[in-house]
């Protein structure tokens, strides 16, 4: 991520899915600037958008079947 402040990452339900998720952030190693996201957790099935609040170009939509 190349910054010293932890980024704000949102995990929100889309396409009728209700509920938010959580992103795990941790310092990185191997010369990669950190901290960075290491994973995310969702509360159950559905469609969620994972996005970087500071940059709307950074987003991923994930569909969880179960």
C-alpha positions in Angstrom: 0.0 0.0 0.0 3.0 2.2 0.4 1.7 4.3 3.3 2.4 4.5 7.1 -1.3 4.9 8.0 -3.6 1.9 7.8 -5.9 2.2 4.8 -9.7 2.2 5.3 -11.2 -0.7 3.5 -15.0 -1.3 3.4 -16.7 -4.7 3.0 -20.4 -4.0 2.3 -23.3 -6.0 1.0 -24.5 -5.3 -2.6 -27.2 -6.8 -4.9 -29.6 -7.3 -2.0 -27.1 -8.8 0.4 -27.3 -7.4 4.0 -24.4 -7.2 6.3 -20.8 -5.9 6.4 -17.5 -7.8 6.7 -14.1 -7.2 8.2 -10.7 -6.8 6.6 -7.5 -8.0 8.4 -4.6 -5.6 8.1 -1.0 -6.5 9.0 2.5 -5.2 8.4 4.1 -6.9 5.5 7.6 -8.4 5.0 9.8 -9.3 2.1 10.4 -5.7 1.1 6.8 -4.9 0.3 5.7 -1.6 1.8 3.0 -2.0 4.4 0.7 -2.3 6.1 -1.6 -4.1 3.8 -4.7 -6.2 3.7 -4.1 -9.9 4.4 -7.6 -11.2 4.1 -11.3 -10.4 4.7 -14.2 -12.1 6.4 -17.9 -11.9 5.5 -20.8 -12.9 7.8 -22.4 -15.3 5.4 -23.5 -16.0 1.8 -24.2 -13.2 -0.6 -22.6 -10.6 -2.8 -20.1 -8.1 -1.2 -18.0 -5.3 -2.4 -14.5 -4.9 -0.9 -13.2 -1.3 -1.6 -10.5 1.1 -0.6 -12.3 4.2 0.8 -9.5 6.6 -0.3 -9.5 5.4 -3.9 -12.7 4.4 -5.7 -10.7 2.7 -8.4 -9.8 -0.1 -6.0 -12.7 -2.5 -5.5 -13.5 -6.2 -5.8 -17.0 -7.7 -5.9 -17.2 -11.2 -4.3 -20.0 -13.7 -4.4 -20.1 -16.2 -1.6 -22.3 -19.3 -2.1 -22.1 -20.7 1.4 
